[in-house]
Amino acid sequence: MERVVLITGANSGIGLALCERLLTEDSQLRLCLACRNMQRAEAARSALLTSHSNAHVDLLQLDVGSVKSVLSAAQEVKARYNRIDFLYLNAGIMPNPQLDLNAFFKGLFSRNVVRMFATAEGILTQQDRLNSDGLQEVFATNLFGHFLLIRELEPLLSRLVWTSSSNARPSAFSMEDMQHREGRESYSSSKYASDMLSLALNRQKNSQGLFSSVICPGLVMTNLTYGILPSFFWTLIMPVMWLIRIFTNTFTLTPHNGAEALHWLFLQNPESLDPRAKYHSLTSGLGTNYTQPRQMDIDEGTSDVLYSKLLELEKEVRRKRSEENAEEEICAVK
């Protein structure tokens, strides 16, 4: 039976590398690349078909940061497919990253250099903003849009896989400010929230046959990473990073390596997986890729509270969207 795999943010980086690996694993797959920029999605599709000429690769326009786009894309998915075997929740943004250069260079030559690169703790902040739906942009794109997509497609789903980050830290998240309106670590907050949501979904949905997993790709050089520093900085420090990689397994560096855990989960029985684990893509000093589960620092009760708050926000967003649709219909009649 042909398996259907939908991947958000599939046109570049880890998402595109995952597509390549999945098609190499199973040439009979039907891949759906869910992307905001259709020109880039077409380019990604062409690249995949160059290396896998008989592959089945569909495109779907989806901006997970837009409620309207998510609802529209979900309707399109339900019209096309009668099931989604894997939904990879991979799309994410880190807008306006600001690096504390003084702290960065101090850390570069300290014993904490590996942790600094792995978590960006103490050196990286972001300036978030409201989107057209009145939601914080990072929260909407990295978490809520995916949550809404899951809710829309739930009858079709069996496996969810979230691309999280080593930057996901409980200290960056506040339940009283789950959109992170007041903070400056919106990316870290959203990734920790996705870790919590995955656990909550398992607690709520495993009995119904829906399973959720979380991965950490390690330190990967993607467009998101390159946006943190000017290109000449990366040119200067890349030799140092390759040297450090000999001594640590978290520096995966390439999208292919970073997609290791995403690919590994594709091969696993969901009942055998630990719902409290984050599955890490790791690369040895000799270049061998492997996956390792590590327990997440998450309280079950807190994750359930987040799930409830997201359900409340969903109701509010749907009500607002319904009112907007009614106004649009009235304007169309006039």
C-alpha positions, -999 to +999 in steps of 0.1 A: +000+000+000+013+034-010+022+055+021+015+092+022+039+116+039+032+153+043+062+175+053+059+212+062+088+234+053+100+208+028+116+230+001+151+234+018+173+224+046+163+195+069+129+192+052+143+187+018+170+164+031+143+143+047+124+140+014+156+128-003+162+102+024+126+089+025+125+085-013+157+065-011+142+044+016+108+038-001+105+048-038+067+040-037+060+068-012+037+097-021+054+128-007+035+160-002+057+191+001+037+217+021+055+250+015+047+287+017+068+297-014+055+277-043+084+287-066+108+272-041+086+242-037+086+236-075+124+238-075+126+213-046+102+190-065+123+192-096+155+184-076+139+153-061+126+141-094+161+145-109+174+119-084+142+099-082+126+100-116+097+078-108+088+094-074+054+106-066+058+142-053+029+165-047+029+202-038+007+220-013+007+257-006+007+262+031+018+291+053+016+276+088+018+311+102-016+320+087-049+307+100-065+312+066-038+293+048-038+264+073-076+260+070-075+262+032-046+238+029-063+213+053-094+213+030-072+206+000-055+177+018-088+161+028-099+164-008-067+147-021-060+119+004-080+095+025-051+092+050-018+107+060+006+081+073+032+106+085+029+143+092+063+159+097+058+193+115+091+207+103+085+244+092+098+270+116+111+306+117+135+326+138+129+362+128+154+390+135+179+370+155+203+392+175+236+378+187+255+391+217+289+392+200+309+399+232+293+368+249+298+348+217+335+354+214+340+348+251+322+315+247+340+305+216+373+301+235+358+287+267+351+252+280+314+259+273+318+263+236+299+231+227+269+240+249+269+276+235+266+263+199+241+236+208+217+258+228+226+294+220+218+301+257+229+335+268+239+347+233+209+347+211+176+367+212+148+375+187+125+404+180+090+389+174+060+407+160+022+402+155+010+386+124-022+394+105-042+371+128-031+390+159-009+362+170+028+363+177+045+353+145+069+327+159+043+311+181+019+310+152+044+295+128+063+271+150+035+259+172-001+270+168-004+267+130+008+231+132-016+225+161-045+238+140-034+216+111-034+185+133-069+194+146-082+198+110-066+166+097-069+144+128-092+117+113-065+111+086-035+110+109-016+083+126+020+096+131+032+131+140+069+141+141+080+175+154+113+191+145+123+206+178+157+221+189+184+219+215+174+255+220+141+244+235+144+253+272+118+255+300+133+287+313+122+305+281+086+294+283+058+308+305+023+294+306+010+329+315+026+342+283+025+311+260+028+333+229+060+349+244+047+385+238+069+399+267+101+379+262+130+379+237+135+341+233+104+334+212+121+306+192+132+287+223+098+292+239+080+279+208+102+248+206+098+239+242+060+244+238+061+219+209+079+194+231+051+198+257+024+196+231+038+163+217+036+148+251+001+161+257-010+147+223+003+113+232-016+114+265-048+125+248-046+105+215-026+073+218-057+053+227-072+066+194-042+055+173-024+088+169+012+090+180+035+120+183+073+121+185+099+149+188+134+151+173+164+174+177+185+177+145+216+189+163+236+219+151+228+221+114+239+247+089+206+258+072+192+291+060+179+296+095+213+291+110+231+312+084+207+341+092+221+345+127+255+358+117+269+376+086+284+352+061+320+362+067+316+352+104+306+317+094+336+316+070+358+324+099+344+300+125+335+270+103+370+254+106+366+257+144+332+240+142+345+211+121+373+207+146+349+207+176+328+181+158+356+155+164+349+158+201+311+161+202+282+142+185+257+171+185+274+189+156+256+172+128+263+203+106+246+191+073+209+188+066+213+152+056+228+144+090+203+165+109+175+145+093+188+113+108+163+110+136+134+121+113+143+092+090+149+068+118+114+074+133+099+066+098+112+030+103+100+025+139+068+010+153+051+039+172+041+017+201+078+010+208+087+047+212+089+066+244+064+096+244+087+114+269+118+112+248+133+136+223+151+117+196+184+133+188+202+132+154+239+126+163+270+123+142+302+107+155+337+122+150+342+097+122+310+108+105+286+080+115+250+091+119+228+076+146+197+084+167+196+085+205+166+091+228+169+115+257+143+123+283+126+157+281+123+179+311+085+182+310+057+179+335+027+160+323+002+183+341+018+214+326+016+198+291-021+191+296-026+227+306-009+239+274-031+216+254-062+230+270-051+266+264-044+259+227-079+244+224-093+276+239-073+297+215-084+276+186-121+283+194-113+320+196-095+320+163-122+300+145-149+324+158-129+354+146-124+337+112-161+329+109-169+366+115-144+376+089-159+352+064-194+366+071-182+401+065-165+391+032-197+375+020-217+407+028-192+428+010-194+404-020-231+408-022-229+446-021 
